[in-house]
Amino acid sequence: MAILVTGGSGYIGSVTVERLLAKGEQVVVLDDLAHGHLAALPAGIPLYQGKIGDPELVARIAREHSIESCVHFAALIEVGESVLDPAKYFENNVGQGMALIGELVQAGVRRLVFSSTAAVYGDPEEIPITEQSRKWPKNPYGWSKLFMERLLDTYDTAYELRFVALRYFNAAGATEKCGEDHRPESHLIPNVLAAALGQQKAIRVYGKDYPTPDGTTIRDYIHVADLADAHIRALEHLRSGAKSDFLNLGTGRGYSVLDVIECARQVTGCPIPLQVEPPRTGDPARLIADPSRAKALLGWEPTQSDLHSIISSAWNWRLRHRDGY
Ligand SMILES: NC(=O)c1ccc[n+]([C@@H]2O[C@H](COP(=O)([O-])OP(=O)(O)OC[C@H]3O[C@@H](n4cnc5c(N)ncnc54)[C@H](O)[C@@H]3O)[C@@H](O)[C@H]2O)c1
């Protein structure tokens, strides 16, 4: 019996694969490698290079490896691109996601952990954000994730597919082996570190007049290893017969863009110049999770998610992979 990890060669998927293997689990990866990295996977792991929307391939994997659960990371993740080309996002994240889950249900799989996102909340009405807070995404990427959450909810009722949808806030940091290498990179911390290495002239700061203490946006950063741990706990939770759920994964504490840059200056010892740009449309001032439900249900506690540990781990990985994988 094995666990299917879709998107397992991507950033969060590869760290989760690493942690699942360390727990002694059998793991199979399905990834088209369009945005993932072969080098992020341990040697010898079964990898199927293909689309989650390929029904024959998914049926074959389920058969050949007796898949018992799925951790579904595979998705396109660029918010800006989703605004310019929503069809691409709905086809990949929803159309192909639905094909994947349909095949898994056909094959008898009844447990799934889904990568959702804080983007389902859009511009929050309250801080911290609880799972009950209003969900009204501000972009097609966020809608593609909310559609998948709704789909899973109906599949739970109709086909007894039990799932945990994990709504991550801002994933960051690295392990010894696996780090963040998105192309293009839109996330703050890897771009700050690229500026520290002189690979970018300056770090772009989008907006300095938000209603926050220093005028820059505030986000809740969660270490990728803490995220991986939450996936493993969510799987165990489902194996114990628990019902389906939606859970926030964050720390409950926020840092501004300037806090991140200042901490990165301390960690790297580099000056890191910044360049102020106009604010991006649809960027909320604050996104901070209330993670108490995930803590209560999964017994999960982030242990590596203080900002200094996150940035130090990302910096150590960057120094060993200056140009990425
Ligand atoms: N990075 C974050 O801060 C963050 C925050 C919230 C949610 N998420 C979600 O977490 C998941 C993983 O994010 P990530 O940062 O690791 O992204 P990533 O781009 O590094 O990994 C995604 C992987 O999925 C693969 N993939 C995409 N579409 C596919 C398809 N149709 N068929 C097969 N493989 C496909 C890509 O090749 C890639 O390896 C995504 O679902 C994303 O929406 C990420």
The ligand as an SDF file (V2000), in Angstrom:
LIG
                    3D

 44 48  0  0  0  0  0  0  0  0999 V2000
    4.0990   28.0430   -1.7970 N   0  0  0  0  0  0  0  0  0  0  0  0
    3.1560   28.5600   -1.0020 C   0  0  0  0  0  0  0  0  0  0  0  0
    3.4210   29.4870   -0.2280 O   0  0  0  0  0  0  0  0  0  0  0  0
    1.7550   27.9980   -1.0280 C   0  0  0  0  0  0  0  0  0  0  0  0
    0.7690   28.6460   -0.2360 C   0  0  0  0  0  0  0  0  0  0  0  0
   -0.5200   28.1260   -0.2480 C   0  0  0  0  0  0  0  0  0  0  0  0
   -0.8320   27.0120   -0.9890 C   0  0  0  0  0  0  0  0  0  0  0  0
    0.1270   26.4170   -1.7670 N   0  0  0  0  0  0  0  0  0  0  0  0
   -0.2480   25.2210   -2.5450 C   0  0  0  0  0  0  0  0  0  0  0  0
    0.6770   24.1860   -2.2570 O   0  0  0  0  0  0  0  0  0  0  0  0
    0.8650   23.3630   -3.3970 C   0  0  0  0  0  0  0  0  0  0  0  0
    2.3540   23.2210   -3.6770 C   0  0  0  0  0  0  0  0  0  0  0  0
    2.9190   24.5020   -3.8420 O   0  0  0  0  0  0  0  0  0  0  0  0
    4.4630   24.6650   -4.1820 P   0  0  0  0  0  0  0  0  0  0  0  0
    4.8870   26.0000   -3.7000 O   0  0  0  0  0  0  0  0  0  0  0  0
    5.1780   23.4640   -3.7360 O   0  0  0  0  0  0  0  0  0  0  0  0
    4.3930   24.7060   -5.7930 O   0  0  0  0  0  0  0  0  0  0  0  0
    5.3870   24.0600   -6.8730 P   0  0  0  0  0  0  0  0  0  0  0  0
    5.0860   24.7320   -8.1660 O   0  0  0  0  0  0  0  0  0  0  0  0
    6.7780   24.0780   -6.3660 O   0  0  0  0  0  0  0  0  0  0  0  0
    4.8950   22.5370   -6.9200 O   0  0  0  0  0  0  0  0  0  0  0  0
    3.7680   22.1310   -7.6570 C   0  0  0  0  0  0  0  0  0  0  0  0
    4.1620   20.8760   -8.4170 C   0  0  0  0  0  0  0  0  0  0  0  0
    2.9970   20.3820   -9.1080 O   0  0  0  0  0  0  0  0  0  0  0  0
    3.3780   19.9930  -10.4230 C   0  0  0  0  0  0  0  0  0  0  0  0
    2.1680   20.1070  -11.2580 N   0  0  0  0  0  0  0  0  0  0  0  0
    1.3980   21.2040  -11.4590 C   0  0  0  0  0  0  0  0  0  0  0  0
    0.3640   20.9080  -12.2670 N   0  0  0  0  0  0  0  0  0  0  0  0
    0.4720   19.5880  -12.5880 C   0  0  0  0  0  0  0  0  0  0  0  0
   -0.2910   18.7060  -13.3850 C   0  0  0  0  0  0  0  0  0  0  0  0
   -1.3860   19.1020  -14.0350 N   0  0  0  0  0  0  0  0  0  0  0  0
    0.1010   17.4050  -13.4840 N   0  0  0  0  0  0  0  0  0  0  0  0
    1.2270   16.9620  -12.8360 C   0  0  0  0  0  0  0  0  0  0  0  0
    1.9910   17.7660  -12.0720 N   0  0  0  0  0  0  0  0  0  0  0  0
    1.6200   19.0800  -11.9490 C   0  0  0  0  0  0  0  0  0  0  0  0
    4.5080   20.9520  -10.8030 C   0  0  0  0  0  0  0  0  0  0  0  0
    5.3540   20.4390  -11.8160 O   0  0  0  0  0  0  0  0  0  0  0  0
    5.2290   21.1190   -9.4630 C   0  0  0  0  0  0  0  0  0  0  0  0
    6.2610   20.1620   -9.3080 O   0  0  0  0  0  0  0  0  0  0  0  0
    0.0910   24.0070   -4.5440 C   0  0  0  0  0  0  0  0  0  0  0  0
   -1.1460   23.3160   -4.6670 O   0  0  0  0  0  0  0  0  0  0  0  0
   -0.1360   25.4210   -4.0500 C   0  0  0  0  0  0  0  0  0  0  0  0
   -1.3330   25.9430   -4.5690 O   0  0  0  0  0  0  0  0  0  0  0  0
    1.4170   26.8880   -1.7980 C   0  0  0  0  0  0  0  0  0  0  0  0
  1  2  1  0
  2  3  2  0
  2  4  1  0
  4  5  1  0
  4 44  2  0
  5  6  2  0
  6  7  1  0
  7  8  2  0
  8  9  1  0
  8 44  1  0
  9 10  1  0
  9 42  1  0
 10 11  1  0
 11 12  1  0
 11 40  1  0
 12 13  1  0
 13 14  1  0
 14 15  2  0
 14 16  1  0
 14 17  1  0
 17 18  1  0
 18 19  2  0
 18 20  1  0
 18 21  1  0
 21 22  1  0
 22 23  1  0
 23 24  1  0
 23 38  1  0
 24 25  1  0
 25 26  1  0
 25 36  1  0
 26 27  1  0
 26 35  1  0
 27 28  2  0
 28 29  1  0
 29 30  1  0
 29 35  2  0
 30 31  1  0
 30 32  2  0
 32 33  1  0
 33 34  2  0
 34 35  1  0
 36 37  1  0
 36 38  1  0
 38 39  1  0
 40 41  1  0
 40 42  1  0
 42 43  1  0
M  CHG  2   8   1  16  -1
M  END
$$$$
